[in-house]
Amino acid sequence: MKTKLMEELSEILETSVLSENDKLADFECWDSLTALSIIALASENYSVIISNSDLSKINTVKDLVETITNSK
């Protein structure tokens, strides 16, 4: 599940190399549309609800992956 999630996040964040230590705000494409895409991905593919305010508190890819995988 984690590998698939990392691949999906890589696509949303428009990068071919994604590390768990990457900060979400450092991605060039990081904006409100990207945030909505991540919220939709979590909801549709993993049945995890992440609010916009929750997402704003998530700093790294690792934090995001843990939020999604630990909510299952």
Secondary structure as GFF3:
##gff-version 3
##sequence-region A 1 72
A	DSSP	alpha_helix	2	12	.	.	.	ID=ss1
A	DSSP	three_ten_helix	24	26	.	.	.	ID=ss2
A	DSSP	alpha_helix	32	46	.	.	.	ID=ss3
A	DSSP	alpha_helix	52	56	.	.	.	ID=ss4
A	DSSP	alpha_helix	61	70	.	.	.	ID=ss5
###
